[in-house]
C-alpha cells in the first residue's frame, strides 16, 4: 500500500492537482472481509464481503502503483492482441487457492464435473490448511456439498500471461473469507469474455459493472447454459470482449486509480480539522522525514499521509440565472443548487473540472444532486459527470412547475406523514408502473401521502443488487428518488419490535418489512402510532383507500386536498375525462418513476455510451428528433392461452410491417433513406431481421433488446396456435427454449431498460402496439421526458392507440382501422392488426408471424362468416 499511495500522490502532483497542505489521517483495514463496525474516525477498506459494512473503498494494494499497473496492462494487452479469439481454448478457465472461504469454488468444481471438458478449473494451492485434502474436507463439512468423486480437484498452474489463450475467464469469490478476490482486476485486458460468479462482495469499482455489457453473471445453476449461449452467439461474445476492454479503460486504467485516490483524499481533507492528527508517540513509521518524531517500523504500517499543496478539496462552481456564480465544496452543493432554483434559474450549471463519474459519486456530489432533485420535479437533468465531463446541468421546465409545487406541498409539506399509504407489490415492470399510477392517483385524490416501497428485496429487477446498492442495500432509494421524507420504515420497524416483544404471533409489520413478493396488497401507516395492512382481516381496513377519504368524495376544498386537485388537473379537463386519464398518469409517472437515483443513472449512462459505440449514426438523427422508435412485443403475447384469454392477435406482426408504418411518420419529420430506427423487442429474431431491411432503414437494437431469445423457441407449455414456418438456420435447444418468454432480470437489465427509454424519447415518431401495458409505460415515460416538445407522432397496431394517433393520421391525411372481424372470432382472439388508407409503403423482409396469423385466421373467419350468413 505504501507503493500505491506514493505512486498516486506523485501522479497527482505531476498532473498539477492541488492537494491538502496538511496532515490527512485515516484508519486502514486490510482484511478482505472489510471493516466490521463503525469507528469514530475515517476508515478505508480494500474490499467488503457484505456491501453494507462501513468504510470508504480504495484500490487494493495489488494494483501496486499507477505506473506499475499501466505497464502491466500494456504488456497484457499486447499479449492478448497476438492471440486471435477464434484460435483460443474454448474452455472456461479458473485457477485459485482453496481456503476457509472457498465454498463457491467447491461448487464450481462440482459444476465442472457435470460439464466435462467445457471447463478448465481447479485449485493450485491452499491457504490456512496443512494440505489441499484437508481444505476440501473442511469445505465439505461446512457446506454439506461433496467434492466430485474420482475427480482431481487440483490443477496445474496457469500463468496470467497465458490467460489470453482462453476465450472465457471465470472470477470467483476469495478463498480466505469468500469476499473480494484481486483476480478480477487482472481479467479485463486479456481480450476474453469475463464470467463473474454471483456474490455479494464488493470493491470500489464494482458499482460501475453492468451484467451483459462488461461481463456475464453466473452461478452453479446458470454457468452451463450461459456458456452454451455464448458459444452459439459470436456477436454477443464480441460485444462482451469490447465491453470488458471499455470497462478497463473507463474504470481501472492507471489514471482512474489516481482519480479515485484524489476523490478519497479530497473527501478526507474536506471533513477533517486542520490541526495535526492525534497519533500517539509510540507509533512507528517507515518515512525518513518523520524519524525524529516516531520510531522506525520493523514492517510497513501506514499510519498517516502528509501531502504538499494548497487546500482545494473538490470545488463546484455553481451558476444559474442572473445570480452571481458561487464556488462551494461538496457539502455546500445542495444549498447552492437550491439558491439558484429559488432565483428561478432556467438553467443551473455546476462545474468541477476534476469530477469524473467515479469522483462525482465517491465525493458525495451525486447524492447532493439527488437530494436537490427529490423535491423539485420542475428541474430535469440534462447532463452530469456520468455522461462525460465535469458538469451538472439542470434545466427548468415551466410545464411541470405547478405539478412540482403541489407535489412538494402534498408529499413533503406539513402533515404529509400523518396518513401514508403504499401502492402495492413490486411485480413485472409494466404492470407495476401501471398499477402504481392508477392506485397512486386514487390515494392522492383522497388526501393520502403515497409511499414508495420499503424494500426491493426479491424484486426481479433488483436481483443481484446488493453490491450495486452498497449502504442502500435492499432499499427503493438505491434505485429511485424517494417519494416523500416520512420515517415510514423506521416507524414500521419500531412497531414491529414492540409487537415482537409482546409475543404477537402474527405481525403485519413483519410482512411490511418483508420481501416485495410477501404481500401483494397495500398497507397504511398513520403517524407514528399505527400501521396496518389494507386487508379485510385487519381492524384498520376501513381507514385505507379506497374505503376512506381524508378529503371526502369528491375531494373537499381543504388546502391539502386542493393540492392534489391542482397537481393533476393543470388545465381544464377534456369532456368526459376520467380522473385517471392518460394525461394525469403521465404527470404522476414523472413524479414516481422518471426519477432514477445516482447509482442507477450511472449504470444507465454506461449503457447509453455502449449503445452509441455500436450505433454512431444514430446520434445526429436523435439530436434532431428525425428517428423512429419501434417496440415489438412478442413473447407470451403469441402463446395459445394469451391469444385466447387476452385477445392478442394484433401482436402477430413482424419487423418489416413495423418499419413500413414508421415510414410515413419519418416522412413528416423530413427523414431520408436510410432512416434511423431504434428497435426494442423481446424477440431476438426481430433484431436478427434488421439486416433484411437495411436498404430502407438502419435498425439499431436498443440496450434492452440485447440477449433476447427467438420467439420460435418455446417451453413445452408455451405452444402457440400460430405455426410459423421454421426459420432457416435456427436450432432451438432445450436450454434456449427454457428461457423463451422469461423476464430478463437484475439491476443491469433495469439500467438497459432506462437507457432504452432515454434513447426512445429522443425520436419524434413511435410505432408500437398500445394494447401492451409495458407500452403504456414507454409512452408515458417519453411524454414526460420530452417536456415542452410534447408527445411523439404515433401508430399502434392494436385496438388501443396513444393520445397523438388521431392527430398523426390527420397530418398524413389518412384513416386507420382494424379489419372487420366476425364476432365469434373477435370474442375469442381479438381483431387483426390495424392498417391505413392510403396504405403505408411495403417493406420487404421476413414475415413469419404475420404469415402464420394469416394462415390460421383466414379459414377460421371464412367459416365464421358462413355460419353468420346461415344463422
C-alpha positions in Angstrom: 0.0 0.0 0.0 3.0 2.3 0.6 3.9 2.0 -3.1 0.3 2.7 -4.2 0.0 5.8 -2.0 3.3 7.2 -3.0 2.7 6.5 -6.7 -0.8 8.1 -6.6 0.5 11.2 -4.8 3.4 11.6 -7.3 1.0 11.2 -10.2 -1.4 13.8 -8.7 1.5 16.2 -8.1 2.8 15.7 -11.6 -0.6 16.4 -13.0 -0.8 19.7 -11.2 -3.5 18.6 -8.8 -3.9 20.7 -5.7 -3.7 18.6 -2.5 -4.5 19.2 1.1 -1.5 21.1 2.5 -1.7 19.4 5.9 -2.0 16.0 7.6 -4.7 13.7 6.5 -5.3 10.8 8.7 -7.3 7.6 8.4 -7.5 4.0 9.6 -6.8 1.3 7.1 -8.5 -2.2 7.2 -6.6 -4.7 5.2 -8.8 -7.8 5.7 -10.7 -9.0 2.6 -13.9 -9.1 4.5 -13.7 -5.4 5.3 -14.5 -3.4 8.5 -16.9 -4.9 10.9 -18.2 -1.8 12.8 -18.3 1.9 12.5 -15.5 3.9 14.2 -15.2 7.5 15.4 -12.5 8.1 12.7 -12.4 7.6 8.9 -11.8 4.0 7.9 -10.6 2.9 4.5 -11.1 -0.6 3.2 -9.9 -2.6 0.2 -13.0 -4.7 0.0 -16.2 -5.7 1.8 -17.7 -9.2 2.0 -21.1 -7.5 2.5 -21.7 -4.1 0.9 -23.4 -2.6 4.0 -20.2 -2.8 6.0 -18.8 0.6 6.9 -15.7 2.1 5.3 -14.7 4.0 2.2 -13.4 1.7 -0.5 -10.0 2.3 -2.1 -7.9 0.4 -4.7 -6.4 -2.7 -3.2 -2.6 -2.9 -2.8 -2.3 -5.5 -5.6 -2.5 -2.7 -8.2 1.0 -2.0 -6.8 1.2 1.6 -8.1 -0.3 3.6 -11.0 2.9 3.3 -13.0 3.4 -0.4 -12.4 -0.3 -1.0 -13.2 -0.1 0.9 -16.5 3.0 -1.1 -17.6 1.4 -4.4 -16.6 -1.8 -3.6 -18.5 0.1 -2.6 -21.6 2.1 -5.9 -21.6 -1.1 -7.9 -21.1 -3.0 -6.1 -23.9 -0.1 -6.7 -26.3 0.0 -10.3 -25.5 -3.8 -10.6 -25.9 -3.7 -8.9 -29.3 -1.3 -11.6 -30.5 -3.8 -14.4 -29.8 -6.8 -14.3 -32.2 -10.0 -15.1 -30.4 -11.0 -17.9 -32.8 -7.8 -19.8 -32.1 -8.2 -19.8 -28.3 -9.2 -22.6 -26.0 -13.0 -22.7 -25.8 -13.0 -24.0 -22.2 -13.7 -21.5 -19.3 -10.6 -21.1 -17.1 -10.3 -20.7 -13.3 -7.3 -21.2 -11.1 -7.1 -20.3 -7.4 -6.4 -21.4 -3.9 -8.5 -23.5 -1.5 -9.2 -21.7 1.8 -11.8 -21.4 4.6 -14.0 -19.1 2.4 -13.8 -21.1 -0.8 -17.3 -22.6 -0.7 -18.2 -21.1 -4.1 -15.0 -22.6 -5.6 -16.1 -26.0 -4.4 -19.4 -25.5 -6.1 -17.5 -24.7 -9.3 -15.7 -28.0 -9.1 -19.0 -29.8 -8.8 -20.3 -28.0 -11.9 -17.1 -28.8 -13.8 -17.6 -32.5 -13.1 -21.1 -32.3 -14.7 -20.0 -30.2 -17.7 -17.0 -32.3 -18.6 -14.4 -30.7 -20.9 -16.2 -27.3 -21.1 -14.4 -26.0 -18.0 -10.7 -26.0 -17.1 -10.8 -25.3 -13.4 -9.0 -26.4 -10.2 -7.1 -25.5 -7.1 -3.5 -24.6 -7.4 -2.7 -24.0 -3.7 -4.0 -24.0 -0.2 -4.4 -21.3 2.4 -5.0 -21.9 6.1 -4.8 -25.7 6.0 -1.9 -28.2 6.0 -3.0 -29.8 2.8 -5.4 -29.4 -0.1 -7.2 -32.6 1.0 -7.7 -31.1 4.5 -9.1 -27.9 3.0 -11.6 -29.7 0.7 -12.7 -31.9 3.6 -13.3 -28.8 5.8 -15.4 -27.2 3.0 -17.4 -30.4 2.6 -18.2 -30.4 6.3 -19.0 -26.7 6.3 -21.3 -26.6 3.2 -22.7 -30.1 3.1 -21.5 -30.3 -0.5 -19.3 -33.2 -1.6 -16.4 -32.7 -3.9 -16.7 -34.6 -7.2 -15.6 -38.1 -6.6 -12.9 -39.5 -8.7 -12.0 -36.1 -10.0 -8.7 -34.4 -9.3 -9.5 -31.1 -7.5 -6.0 -29.8 -8.1 -4.8 -28.3 -11.4 -1.6 -27.2 -13.0 -0.7 -23.6 -12.5 -1.6 -21.3 -15.5 0.4 -18.1 -15.5 -1.6 -14.9 -16.0 0.5 -14.3 -19.1 -1.4 -17.2 -20.6 -4.9 -16.3 -19.6 -5.4 -14.8 -23.1 -5.1 -18.3 -24.5 -8.6 -18.9 -23.3 -11.9 -17.5 -24.6 -13.6 -17.4 -21.2 -12.2 -16.5 -17.8 -14.1 -17.2 -14.6 -13.9 -14.9 -11.5 -14.7 -16.5 -8.1 -15.1 -15.0 -4.6 -11.9 -15.1 -2.5 -10.6 -18.2 -0.7 -10.0 -16.7 2.7 -13.4 -15.3 3.6 -15.5 -15.6 0.4 -15.1 -11.8 -0.1 -13.4 -10.0 -2.9 -10.6 -11.5 -4.9 -7.9 -9.4 -6.6 -8.1 -11.9 -9.5 -10.9 -9.8 -11.1 -8.9 -6.7 -11.7 -6.5 -8.8 -13.9 -9.1 -10.3 -16.2 -10.3 -7.3 -18.2 -7.3 -6.9 -20.5 -6.9 -10.4 -21.9 -9.4 -10.0 -24.8 -11.6 -12.7 -23.2 -15.2 -12.9 -22.0 -15.3 -12.4 -18.3 -17.7 -14.6 -16.3 -18.3 -13.4 -12.7 -19.7 -15.8 -10.1 -22.7 -14.2 -8.4 -21.7 -13.0 -4.9 -22.2 -10.0 -2.5 -18.6 -8.9 -2.0 -17.6 -5.5 -3.4 -14.6 -3.3 -4.3 -14.5 0.4 -5.1 -15.3 -0.2 -8.8 -17.9 -2.9 -8.8 -20.8 -0.4 -8.9 -19.9 0.5 -12.5 -20.1 -3.1 -13.7 -23.1 -3.9 -15.9 -24.1 -7.6 -16.4 -24.4 -8.4 -20.1 -22.3 -5.4 -21.2 -19.0 -5.8 -19.3 -19.3 -9.4 -18.1 -21.7 -12.3 -17.6 -23.0 -13.2 -14.2 -23.1 -16.9 -13.5 -23.7 -19.4 -10.7 -23.9 -23.1 -10.3 -27.4 -23.2 -12.0 -26.6 -21.0 -14.9 -23.0 -21.4 -15.9 -23.5 -24.3 -18.4 -26.4 -22.6 -20.1 -24.7 -19.2 -20.4 -21.5 -20.8 -21.8 -23.7 -22.6 -24.4 -25.4 -19.3 -25.3 -22.0 -17.6 -25.7 -20.7 -20.4 -27.9 -23.8 -20.0 -30.2 -23.6 -16.2 -30.4 -20.3 -14.8 -31.8 -21.8 -11.3 -31.9 -22.6 -11.5 -28.2 -19.0 -12.7 -27.4 -17.6 -9.8 -29.4 -19.7 -7.3 -27.6 -18.6 -8.6 -24.2 -14.9 -8.6 -25.2 -15.3 -5.0 -26.3 -17.3 -4.2 -23.1 -14.6 -5.7 -20.9 -11.9 -3.6 -22.5 -14.1 -0.5 -22.3 -14.7 -1.1 -18.7 -10.9 -1.4 -18.0 -10.3 1.9 -19.9 -13.1 3.7 -18.1 -12.8 2.4 -14.6 -9.5 0.5 -14.0 -6.8 2.2 -16.1 -4.0 3.9 -14.1 -5.3 7.4 -14.4 -8.6 6.2 -12.9 -6.7 4.8 -9.9 -5.2 8.2 -9.4 -8.7 9.8 -9.7 -10.0 7.5 -7.0 -7.3 8.4 -4.6 -7.8 12.1 -5.4 -11.6 11.8 -4.6 -10.8 9.9 -1.3 -8.2 12.5 -0.2 -10.4 15.4 -1.2 -13.2 13.9 0.9 -10.9 13.4 3.9 -9.4 16.8 3.6 -12.8 18.5 3.4 -14.0 16.7 6.6 -11.0 16.8 8.9 -9.7 19.5 11.2 -6.6 21.5 10.2 -4.6 20.5 13.2 -2.2 17.6 13.5 -3.8 14.3 14.0 -3.7 12.8 17.5 -1.2 10.0 16.7 0.5 8.6 19.9 4.2 9.0 20.1 4.6 5.2 20.4 3.5 4.9 16.8 6.2 3.9 14.2 6.8 5.0 10.6 8.8 4.0 7.6 9.0 7.6 6.4 12.5 9.1 7.0 11.0 12.6 7.2 9.3 11.6 10.4 12.1 9.6 12.0 12.7 12.3 14.6 9.2 12.0 15.9 8.3 8.4 15.6 10.4 5.2 15.8 11.1 3.2 12.7 8.8 0.3 12.0 10.1 -3.3 11.7 7.5 -3.8 8.9 5.4 -1.4 7.0 2.4 0.1 8.8 0.8 3.1 7.1 -0.5 5.4 9.8 -0.9 8.8 8.1 -0.1 10.7 5.0 1.2 14.3 4.6 0.5 15.9 1.3 2.0 19.1 0.0 0.0 21.7 -1.8 -2.9 24.2 -1.4 -6.2 23.4 0.2 -8.5 22.6 -2.7 -11.0 19.8 -1.9 -13.3 19.2 -4.8 -14.7 22.6 -5.7 -18.0 23.2 -7.6 -18.7 26.5 -9.4 -22.5 26.9 -9.4 -24.2 29.4 -11.7 -27.8 30.0 -12.6 -30.0 32.8 -13.9 -28.9 36.3 -13.2 -27.4 35.5 -9.8 -23.7 35.5 -9.0 -21.5 32.5 -9.5 -20.9 30.6 -6.3 -17.9 28.3 -5.5 -18.7 25.6 -2.9 -17.4 22.3 -1.7 -19.5 19.2 -1.9 -21.1 19.8 1.5 -22.5 23.1 0.1 -23.5 21.9 -3.3 -27.2 21.1 -2.5 -27.7 24.5 -0.9 -26.1 26.3 -3.8 -28.3 24.5 -6.3 -31.3 25.3 -4.1 -30.4 29.0 -4.1 -30.2 29.1 -7.9 -33.6 27.4 -8.1 -35.1 29.9 -5.7 -33.9 32.6 -8.1 -35.9 30.8 -10.8 -32.9 30.0 -12.9 -33.9 28.4 -16.2 -30.6 26.6 -16.4 -28.3 25.7 -13.4 -24.8 24.6 -14.2 -22.4 23.2 -11.6 -18.8 22.6 -12.8 -16.0 20.7 -11.1 -13.2 20.1 -13.8 -11.9 17.2 -11.8 -15.2 15.5 -11.3 -15.1 12.2 -13.3 -18.1 10.0 -12.9 -16.3 8.0 -10.2 -15.2 11.1 -8.3 -18.7 12.6 -8.6 -20.1 9.5 -6.9 -17.4 8.9 -4.3 -17.3 12.6 -3.2 -21.0 12.7 -2.4 -21.7 15.2 -5.1 -24.1 12.8 -6.9 -26.0 12.3 -3.7 -26.3 16.0 -3.2 -27.8 16.4 -6.6 -30.2 13.6 -5.7 -31.3 15.5 -2.6 -31.9 18.6 -4.6 -34.0 16.8 -7.2 -36.1 14.8 -4.8 -38.5 17.7 -4.1 -38.0 19.6 -7.4 -39.9 17.9 -10.3 -39.6 21.1 -12.3 -35.9 20.5 -12.9 -34.6 17.8 -15.2 -31.0 16.6 -15.5 -29.6 17.5 -18.9 -26.1 16.1 -18.2 -23.9 15.1 -15.3 -20.4 13.6 -15.0 -21.7 10.1 -15.6 -22.4 11.2 -19.1 -18.8 12.5 -19.5 -17.2 15.8 -18.5 -17.2 17.5 -15.1 -20.5 19.4 -15.2 -24.0 19.0 -13.8 -26.7 20.8 -15.9 -30.2 21.2 -14.6 -33.0 22.6 -16.8 -36.2 24.2 -15.6 -39.4 23.0 -17.3 -42.2 25.5 -16.8 -44.8 23.0 -17.9 -44.0 21.0 -14.7 -43.9 23.9 -12.3 -47.5 23.7 -11.0 -47.2 20.0 -10.6 -43.9 20.3 -8.7 -45.2 23.0 -6.3 -48.3 20.9 -5.5 -46.3 17.7 -5.2 -43.9 19.4 -2.7 -46.7 20.7 -0.5 -48.6 17.4 -0.6 -45.8 14.8 -0.2 -43.2 16.9 1.7 -45.1 19.6 3.4 -46.6 19.9 7.0 -48.8 16.9 7.8 -47.6 14.8 4.9 -46.6 11.9 7.2 -50.0 11.7 9.1 -51.5 9.2 6.7 -49.2 7.3 4.4 -50.3 4.5 2.0 -48.2 2.3 -0.3 -49.3 1.5 -3.8 -48.8 -2.3 -3.7 -46.3 -5.0 -4.6 -43.4 -4.7 -7.0 -44.1 -7.1 -9.8 -43.4 -7.0 -13.6 -42.3 -3.6 -14.6 -45.2 -2.7 -17.0 -47.8 -4.0 -14.6 -46.2 -2.3 -11.6 -45.9 1.1 -13.1 -49.4 0.9 -14.5 -50.9 -0.2 -11.2 -48.9 2.4 -9.2 -50.2 5.1 -11.4 -53.9 4.3 -11.0 -53.7 3.4 -7.3 -51.5 6.3 -6.6 -53.9 8.8 -8.2 -56.8 7.4 -6.2 -54.8 7.6 -2.9 -53.7 11.2 -3.7 -57.2 12.5 -4.5 -58.3 11.1 -1.2 -55.7 13.1 0.6 -53.2 10.4 1.5 -49.5 10.6 1.0 -48.2 7.9 -1.2 -45.3 5.9 0.0 -42.5 4.3 -2.1 -41.9 0.6 -1.4 -40.0 -0.1 1.8 -37.9 -2.8 0.1 -36.7 -4.1 -3.3 -35.8 -7.4 -1.8 -36.9 -10.3 -4.1 -38.0 -7.9 -6.9 -36.7 -9.5 -10.1 -35.4 -6.1 -11.4 -33.3 -5.8 -8.2 -31.8 -9.3 -8.4 -28.1 -9.2 -7.6 -28.3 -5.5 -6.5 -26.6 -5.9 -3.1 -23.2 -5.0 -4.3 -24.6 -2.3 -6.5 -26.6 -0.6 -3.7 -23.9 -0.5 -1.0 -25.3 1.2 2.1 -28.7 1.4 0.4 -28.9 -2.3 0.0 -32.5 -3.6 -0.3 -34.0 -0.1 -0.3 -36.0 1.5 -3.0 -33.9 4.7 -2.6 -30.9 2.8 -4.1 -32.7 2.8 -7.5 -35.1 5.8 -7.4 -35.5 9.0 -5.6 -37.9 8.8 -2.6 -41.5 9.9 -2.9 -41.5 11.6 0.5 -39.3 12.1 3.5 -41.5 10.4 6.0 -39.9 8.0 8.5 -42.2 5.2 7.4 -39.7 2.4 7.5 -38.4 3.5 11.0 -42.0 3.7 12.2 -42.8 0.2 10.9 -39.6 -1.2 12.4 -40.3 0.3 15.8 -43.9 -1.0 15.8 -42.7 -4.4 14.7 -40.2 -4.5 17.5 -42.9 -3.7 20.0 -45.1 -6.4 18.6 -42.3 -8.9 18.8 -41.6 -8.1 22.4 -45.3 -8.6 23.2 -45.0 -12.0 21.6 -47.5 -11.4 18.8 -47.6 -14.5 16.6 -48.9 -12.7 13.5 -47.3 -9.3 12.9 -48.5 -7.3 9.9 -45.5 -5.1 10.4 -43.2 -8.0 9.7 -45.0 -8.5 6.4 -44.5 -4.9 5.6 -40.7 -5.2 6.1 -40.5 -8.5 4.3 -39.5 -9.1 0.6 -41.5 -7.4 -2.1 -43.3 -10.7 -3.0 -44.5 -11.3 0.5 -47.7 -9.3 0.2 -49.5 -8.2 -2.9 -51.7 -5.6 -1.4 -51.2 -2.2 0.1 -50.6 -1.0 3.7 -51.0 2.3 5.5 -49.1 4.0 8.3 -50.9 6.6 10.4 -48.4 9.0 12.0 -46.2 7.2 14.5 -48.9 5.2 16.2 -50.4 2.6 13.9 -49.6 0.6 10.8 -52.0 -1.8 9.1 -52.2 -4.0 6.0 -55.1 -2.8 3.8 -56.6 -6.2 4.2 -60.2 -7.1 5.2 -58.8 -9.2 8.1 -57.3 -6.1 9.8 -59.1 -3.7 12.1 -57.9 -0.6 10.3 -59.1 -1.8 6.9 -61.8 0.8 6.8 -59.2 3.6 7.1 -57.4 2.5 3.9 -58.3 3.9 0.5 -60.5 3.4 -1.5 -62.7 2.7 1.5 -61.9 6.0 3.2 -61.0 9.5 2.2 -59.4 12.3 4.1 -60.9 14.8 1.8 -64.4 13.4 1.2 -65.6 12.1 -2.1 -65.5 14.2 -4.3 -62.5 16.0 -2.7 -63.3 18.8 -0.3 -61.7 22.2 -0.9 -59.4 21.9 2.1 -55.8 23.1 1.4 -54.2 19.6 1.4 -56.9 18.2 -0.9 -56.7 21.2 -3.2 -53.0 20.5 -3.6 -53.7 17.2 -5.4 -56.6 18.6 -7.4 -54.3 21.3 -8.8 -51.4 18.8 -9.2 -53.3 16.5 -11.6 -55.7 18.9 -13.2 -53.4 21.6 -14.6 -55.7 22.7 -17.3 -59.4 22.5 -17.9 -60.4 18.8 -18.2 -61.4 17.4 -21.6 -65.1 16.4 -21.9 -65.7 13.1 -20.0 -62.1 12.9 -19.0 -61.6 10.4 -16.2 -59.7 11.1 -13.0 -57.0 8.6 -14.0 -56.7 9.9 -17.6 -53.6 9.3 -19.6 -52.6 13.0 -19.1 -52.7 12.7 -15.4 -51.0 9.3 -15.4 -48.2 10.8 -17.4 -47.8 13.6 -14.8 -47.7 11.1 -12.0 -45.2 9.0 -13.9 -42.8 11.9 -13.8 -43.1 12.1 -10.1 -42.8 8.4 -9.3 -40.6 6.7 -11.9 -38.8 9.2 -14.1 -36.5 9.9 -11.1 -33.7 7.3 -11.0 -31.2 7.8 -8.2 -27.5 8.3 -8.9 -26.4 4.7 -8.9 -29.0 3.8 -11.5 -28.3 6.9 -13.5 -24.6 5.9 -13.6 -25.4 2.4 -14.9 -27.9 3.8 -17.4 -25.3 6.3 -18.7 -22.8 3.4 -19.2 -25.5 1.5 -21.2 -26.2 4.6 -23.3 -22.5 5.1 -24.1 -22.2 1.5 -25.1 -25.2 1.9 -27.4 -23.6 4.9 -29.2 -20.4 2.9 -29.6 -22.5 0.3 -31.5 -24.6 2.9 -33.4 -22.7 6.1 -34.1 -25.0 7.1 -36.9 -28.0 7.3 -34.5 -26.6 10.2 -32.5 -27.1 13.0 -35.1 -30.6 11.8 -36.1 -31.7 11.5 -32.4 -30.4 15.0 -31.7 -32.7 16.4 -34.4 -35.6 14.0 -33.5 -35.5 12.5 -37.0 -35.7 8.9 -36.0 -38.4 6.4 -35.1 -38.7 4.2 -32.1 -40.2 0.8 -32.8 -41.3 -1.5 -30.0 -42.2 -5.1 -30.9 -43.8 -7.2 -28.2 -44.0 -10.9 -29.0 -43.0 -13.3 -26.1 -46.1 -14.6 -24.3 -48.5 -12.4 -26.4 -48.2 -15.2 -29.1 -48.9 -18.1 -26.8 -52.1 -20.2 -27.1 -53.6 -19.0 -23.8 -52.7 -15.4 -24.3 -54.3 -15.4 -27.7 -57.5 -16.7 -26.3 -57.6 -15.0 -22.9 -56.1 -11.7 -23.7 -57.1 -11.4 -27.4 -53.6 -10.7 -28.5 -54.0 -11.4 -32.2 -52.8 -8.0 -33.2 -49.3 -8.7 -31.9 -48.6 -11.2 -34.7 -46.7 -8.6 -36.7 -43.1 -8.7 -37.9 -40.3 -6.1 -38.3 -41.0 -5.2 -41.9 -44.6 -4.2 -41.1 -43.4 -2.1 -38.2 -40.8 -0.3 -40.4 -43.5 0.1 -43.1 -45.7 2.0 -40.6 -42.8 4.1 -39.5 -42.0 5.4 -43.0 -45.0 7.9 -43.2 -44.2 9.3 -39.8 -40.5 9.7 -40.7 -41.6 11.5 -43.8 -43.3 14.1 -41.7 -40.1 14.6 -39.9 -38.1 15.2 -43.1 -36.0 12.0 -42.7 -34.4 10.4 -45.7 -33.3 6.8 -46.5 -31.7 5.0 -44.9 -33.9 6.1 -41.9 -32.6 5.7 -38.4 -34.8 3.3 -36.3 -34.4 2.3 -32.7 -35.7 -1.2 -32.1 -36.8 -2.5 -28.7 -38.1 -6.1 -28.6 -38.3 -9.2 -26.5 -37.8 -11.3 -29.7 -34.2 -11.9 -30.8 -35.5 -12.7 -34.3 -36.5 -9.1 -34.8 -33.0 -8.0 -34.0 -31.6 -10.6 -36.4 -34.0 -9.5 -39.2 -32.6 -5.9 -39.1 -30.2 -6.8 -42.0 -33.2 -7.6 -44.2 -34.5 -4.0 -44.2 -31.1 -2.3 -44.3 -31.8 -0.7 -47.6 -34.8 1.2 -46.1 -33.6 1.8 -42.5 -30.7 1.3 -40.2 -32.1 -0.7 -37.3 -30.3 -0.2 -34.0 -31.1 -2.6 -31.2 -31.9 -0.8 -28.0 -29.9 -1.8 -25.0 -32.8 -3.8 -23.5 -33.1 -5.8 -26.8 -29.6 -7.4 -26.2 -29.8 -11.1 -25.3 -33.4 -11.5 -26.4 -34.2 -15.1 -27.5 -36.1 -16.3 -30.5 -39.9 -16.3 -30.2 -39.8 -19.5 -32.2 -38.2 -21.3 -29.3 -40.6 -22.1 -26.5 -41.1 -24.3 -23.5 -43.5 -27.2 -23.9 -46.3 -25.3 -22.2 -45.8 -22.2 -24.3 -47.1 -23.6 -27.6 -48.9 -21.2 -29.9 -51.9 -21.8 -32.1 -49.9 -19.9 -34.8 -47.4 -22.2 -36.5 -44.8 -20.0 -38.2 -42.6 -21.6 -40.8 -39.2 -22.7 -39.5 -36.5 -20.0 -39.5 -33.6 -21.1 -41.6 -30.5 -22.0 -39.6 -32.3 -21.6 -36.2 -31.9 -24.5 -33.8 -33.9 -24.3 -30.6 -32.1 -26.3 -28.0 -33.9 -27.2 -24.8 -31.8 -24.7 -22.9 -32.6 -21.8 -25.2 -36.3 -22.7 -25.2 -36.4 -22.7 -21.4 -35.6 -19.0 -21.5 -38.2 -18.1 -24.0 -40.7 -15.6 -22.6 -38.9 -15.4 -19.3 -38.4 -11.9 -17.9 -34.8 -10.7 -18.0 -33.7 -9.9 -14.5 -31.4 -7.7 -12.4 -30.4 -4.2 -12.0 -28.3 -4.4 -15.1 -31.4 -5.1 -17.1 -33.2 -2.2 -15.4 -30.4 0.1 -16.5 -30.7 -1.2 -20.0 -34.4 -0.5 -20.0 -33.9 3.0 -18.7 -31.2 3.6 -21.3 -33.6 2.4 -23.9 -36.3 4.8 -22.6 -33.8 7.7 -22.7 -32.9 6.9 -26.3 -36.6 6.3 -27.4 -37.7 9.7 -26.1 -35.3 11.4 -28.5 -37.2 10.1 -31.5 -40.2 12.2 -32.7 -42.1 9.1 -34.0 -43.0 5.8 -32.5 -44.7 2.6 -33.8 -45.9 0.1 -31.2 -48.9 -1.9 -30.0 -50.7 0.1 -27.4 -52.5 -2.9 -26.0 -49.3 -3.8 -24.1 -49.2 -2.5 -20.5 -45.4 -2.0 -20.9 -46.0 0.2 -24.0 -48.1 2.4 -21.7 -45.0 2.8 -19.6 -42.9 3.6 -22.6 -45.4 6.2 -23.8 -45.8 8.0 -20.5 -42.1 8.0 -20.0 -41.4 9.5 -23.4 -44.1 12.2 -22.9 -42.7 13.0 -19.5 -39.1 13.2 -20.7 -39.9 15.3 -23.8 -41.5 18.1 -21.7 -42.3 21.1 -23.9 -41.6 19.1 -27.1 -44.8 17.2 -26.5 -45.6 13.5 -27.2 -44.4 11.8 -30.3 -46.2 11.0 -33.6 -47.6 7.5 -33.1 -49.1 4.5 -34.7 -50.5 1.4 -32.9 -51.3 -2.0 -34.5 -53.7 -2.8 -31.7 -57.2 -1.7 -30.8 -55.9 0.8 -28.3 -54.0 3.9 -29.5 -51.8 6.6 -27.9 -53.1 10.1 -27.5 -51.5 11.5 -30.6 -52.6 8.8 -33.1 -55.6 10.8 -34.4 -53.6 14.0 -34.9 -50.8 11.9 -36.6 -53.3 10.4 -39.1 -54.8 13.9 -39.7 -51.4 15.2 -40.7 -51.0 12.3 -43.1 -54.5 12.7 -44.5 -55.3 9.1 -43.9 -57.7 6.9 -41.9 -56.6 3.8 -40.0 -58.6 0.9 -38.6 -58.5 -2.7 -37.7 -60.1 -5.1 -40.1 -63.7 -6.2 -39.8 -63.8 -9.4 -37.9 -66.6 -12.0 -37.4 -68.0 -11.6 -33.9 -67.2 -15.2 -32.9 -63.5 -14.8 -33.9 -63.2 -11.4 -32.3 -64.6 -12.6 -29.0 -62.0 -15.4 -28.8 -58.9 -13.9 -30.3 -59.4 -10.2 -30.8 -59.0 -8.4 -34.1 -56.1 -8.3 -36.6 -53.5 -5.6 -37.0 -54.5 -2.0 -37.8 -53.9 -0.8 -41.4 -54.3 2.5 -43.0 -55.9 4.0 -46.2 -53.9 5.0 -48.1 -51.6 2.2 -47.1 -48.0 2.6 -45.9 -45.3 1.6 -48.5 -44.5 -2.1 -48.1 -41.0 -3.1 -46.8 -39.6 -6.4 -48.0 -38.3 -8.8 -45.4 -39.2 -12.0 -43.4 -42.9 -12.1 -42.1 -43.1 -15.4 -40.2 -45.6 -14.4 -37.6 -48.0 -12.3 -39.8 -47.9 -15.1 -42.4 -48.7 -17.6 -39.7 -51.6 -15.5 -38.4 -53.0 -15.1 -41.9 -52.8 -18.9 -42.5 -54.6 -19.6 -39.2 -57.3 -16.9 -39.1 -58.3 -16.7 -42.8 -60.1 -20.1 -42.9 -61.4 -19.6 -39.3 -63.0 -16.3 -40.3 -64.4 -17.7 -43.5 -66.2 -20.5 -41.6 -67.5 -17.9 -39.1 -68.9 -15.7 -41.9 -70.6 -18.7 -43.4 -72.2 -19.5 -40.0 -73.3 -15.9 -39.6 -74.8 -15.9 -43.1 -76.6 -19.2 -42.5 -77.7 -18.3 -39.0 
